[in-house]
């Protein structure tokens, strides 16, 4: 069998099995090291209220929202791009 990717599509190396997570889009069970992790910032306070609080000197800590996507949903949402055969083995930033 030809080897399409140097990492075989995963980031686990030689550590054995890894846990699974649910895809945030379709709900599929995906190995944690194969799923694409997207971290976003979510503010819990409305922008107008946040502006007033910042003017008074308050600090509003943003909470981070972590989502995992399976490969097909990540490609569909544009998180990762489909790469040509020659680019697949190279490592680097995919976004």
FIDO-655788 format. One record per residue: residue in one letter; x, y, z of N, C-alpha, C, O in turn. Coordinates in steps of 0.1 Angstrom, whole numbers, padded with zeros to 4 digits, always signed. Layout:
! FIDO-655788
AXYZXYZXYZXYZ;...
! end
This chain:
! FIDO-655788
X+0008-0012+0000+0000+0000+0000+0009+0012+0000+0018+0013+0008;X+0006+0022-0008+0013+0035-0008+0010+0043+0005-0001+0042+0010;X+0019+0050+0009+0018+0058+0021+0014+0072+0017+0023+0079+0011;X+0002+0076+0019-0003+0090+0015+0003+0101+0023+0007+0111+0017;X+0004+0099+0036+0009+0110+0044+0020+0105+0054+0019+0093+0058;X+0029+0113+0057+0040+0109+0066+0035+0106+0080+0040+0097+0087;X+0024+0113+0084+0018+0110+0098+0007+0100+0098+0001+0098+0108;X+0003+0095+0086-0008+0086+0084-0021+0093+0089-0031+0086+0093;X-0021+0106+0088-0033+0114+0092-0036+0116+0106-0046+0120+0110;X-0026+0113+0115-0028+0114+0129-0015+0121+0135-0005+0122+0129;X-0017+0125+0148-0006+0131+0155-0001+0124+0167+0006+0129+0175;X-0004+0111+0167-0001+0103+0179+0013+0098+0180+0018+0095+0191;X+0020+0097+0169+0033+0092+0170+0033+0077+0173+0026+0069+0166;X+0040+0072+0183+0040+0058+0187+0034+0056+0200+0038+0046+0207;X+0025+0064+0205+0020+0063+0218+0008+0053+0220+0003+0051+0232;X+0004+0046+0210-0007+0036+0212-0020+0042+0209-0021+0052+0201;X-0031+0037+0215-0044+0042+0212-0047+0055+0219-0041+0058+0230;X-0055+0064+0213-0059+0076+0220-0074+0076+0221-0081+0068+0216;X-0079+0086+0229-0093+0087+0232-0101+0092+0220-0095+0096+0210;X-0114+0092+0221-0122+0096+0210-0130+0108+0214-0133+0110+0226;X-0134+0117+0205-0142+0128+0207-0153+0128+0196-0152+0122+0186;X-0164+0136+0199-0175+0137+0190-0172+0149+0181-0167+0160+0186;X-0175+0148+0168-0174+0159+0159-0184+0169+0162-0196+0165+0165;X-0181+0182+0163-0191+0192+0166-0201+0195+0156-0211+0201+0158;X-0198+0191+0143-0207+0193+0132-0217+0181+0130-0229+0183+0130;X-0211+0169+0128-0219+0158+0125-0221+0148+0136-0230+0139+0135;X-0213+0149+0146-0215+0140+0158-0207+0127+0157-0209+0118+0165;X-0199+0125+0146-0192+0113+0144-0181+0111+0155-0175+0121+0160;X-0178+0099+0159-0168+0096+0168-0154+0096+0161-0153+0088+0151;X-0145+0104+0165-0132+0106+0158-0121+0104+0168-0123+0109+0180;X-0110+0098+0165-0099+0097+0174-0094+0111+0177-0093+0120+0168;X-0091+0114+0190-0087+0127+0194-0075+0133+0187-0074+0145+0184;X-0066+0124+0183-0054+0129+0176-0056+0131+0161-0047+0137+0155;X-0067+0126+0156-0070+0128+0142-0079+0140+0140-0079+0146+0129;X-0087+0143+0150-0097+0154+0148-0090+0167+0148-0079+0169+0153;X-0096+0177+0141-0091+0190+0140-0097+0199+0151-0109+0200+0152;X-0088+0204+0159-0092+0212+0171-0093+0227+0167-0083+0232+0162;X-0104+0233+0170-0106+0247+0167-0109+0254+0180-0119+0251+0187;X-0101+0264+0184-0104+0271+0196-0108+0286+0193-0102+0293+0185;X-0119+0290+0199-0124+0303+0196-0127+0310+0209-0129+0303+0220;X-0128+0323+0209-0130+0331+0221-0145+0335+0221-0151+0339+0211;X-0151+0333+0233-0165+0336+0234-0166+0346+0246-0161+0344+0257;X-0173+0358+0244-0175+0367+0254-0189+0365+0260-0199+0362+0253;X-0189+0365+0273-0202+0362+0280-0210+0375+0283-0221+0374+0289;X-0204+0386+0280-0210+0399+0283-0213+0406+0269-0206+0405+0260;X-0225+0413+0269-0228+0420+0257-0218+0431+0254-0212+0437+0263;X-0216+0435+0241-0206+0444+0238-0208+0458+0244-0198+0465+0248;X-0220+0463+0245-0223+0476+0251-0220+0476+0266-0214+0486+0271;X-0224+0465+0272-0221+0465+0287-0206+0463+0289-0200+0468+0299;X-0199+0455+0280-0185+0453+0282-0177+0466+0280-0167+0469+0287;X-0182+0475+0271-0176+0488+0268-0177+0497+0281-0167+0503+0285;X-0188+0497+0287-0190+0504+0299-0182+0499+0311-0176+0507+0318;X-0181+0486+0312-0173+0480+0323-0158+0483+0321-0151+0485+0330;X-0154+0482+0309-0139+0485+0306-0136+0500+0308-0125+0503+0313;X-0146+0508+0306-0144+0523+0309-0142+0525+0324-0135+0534+0328;X-0148+0517+0332-0147+0518+0346-0135+0511+0352-0132+0511+0364;X-0128+0504+0343-0116+0497+0347-0117+0482+0350-0108+0476+0356;X-0128+0476+0347-0130+0462+0350-0124+0453+0339-0123+0457+0327;X-0119+0442+0343-0113+0432+0334-0123+0421+0331-0128+0415+0341;X-0126+0418+0319-0136+0408+0315-0128+0397+0308-0122+0398+0297;X-0127+0385+0315-0119+0374+0310-0128+0367+0299-0139+0362+0302;X-0123+0365+0287-0130+0358+0277-0128+0343+0279-0118+0338+0283;X-0139+0335+0278-0138+0321+0279-0135+0315+0265-0140+0320+0255;X-0128+0304+0265-0124+0298+0252-0134+0287+0249-0138+0279+0258;X-0138+0286+0236-0147+0275+0232-0139+0266+0223-0134+0270+0213;X-0138+0253+0227-0131+0243+0220-0140+0234+0212-0149+0228+0218;X-0138+0233+0199-0146+0224+0191-0136+0214+0183-0126+0218+0179;X-0141+0202+0182-0134+0192+0174-0142+0189+0162-0154+0187+0163;X-0135+0188+0150-0142+0184+0138-0135+0172+0132-0123+0170+0133;X-0143+0163+0125-0138+0152+0118-0132+0158+0105-0134+0170+0102;X-0124+0150+0098-0116+0156+0086-0126+0161+0075-0124+0171+0069;X-0137+0153+0073-0146+0157+0062-0153+0170+0066-0155+0178+0057;X-0157+0172+0078-0164+0184+0082-0154+0196+0082-0158+0207+0079;X-0141+0193+0086-0131+0204+0086-0128+0208+0072-0126+0220+0070;X-0128+0199+0062-0127+0203+0048-0139+0211+0044-0137+0221+0036;X-0151+0206+0047-0163+0213+0043-0164+0227+0048-0169+0236+0041;X-0160+0229+0061-0160+0243+0067-0148+0252+0063-0148+0263+0067;X-0138+0246+0056-0127+0254+0052-0116+0255+0063-0107+0264+0062;X-0116+0247+0073-0106+0247+0084-0093+0242+0078-0083+0247+0081;X-0094+0231+0071-0082+0226+0064-0085+0225+0049-0097+0224+0045;X-0075+0226+0041-0077+0226+0027-0073+0212+0021-0065+0204+0027;X-0079+0209+0010-0075+0197+0002-0062+0200-0004-0060+0209-0012;X-0052+0191-0002-0038+0194-0007-0035+0184-0018-0040+0173-0019;X-0027+0188-0027-0023+0180-0039-0014+0168-0034-0009+0168-0022;X-0012+0159-0042-0004+0147-0038+0010+0150-0034+0015+0143-0025;X+0016+0160-0040+0030+0163-0037+0031+0171-0024+0041+0170-0017;X+0020+0178-0020+0020+0186-0008+0017+0178+0005+0019+0183+0016;X+0011+0166+0003+0005+0159+0015+0016+0155+0025+0013+0155+0037;X+0028+0152+0020+0038+0147+0030+0045+0158+0037+0051+0155+0047;X+0044+0170+0032+0050+0181+0039+0042+0185+0051+0030+0186+0051;X+0049+0188+0062+0043+0193+0074+0044+0208+0075+0053+0214+0069;X+0035+0214+0081+0034+0229+0082+0020+0234+0085+0011+0226+0087;X+0019+0247+0085+0005+0252+0088-0004+0249+0077-0001+0252+0065;X-0016+0243+0080-0026+0240+0070-0036+0251+0069-0044+0250+0059;X-0037+0260+0078-0047+0270+0077-0042+0283+0070-0050+0292+0069;
! end
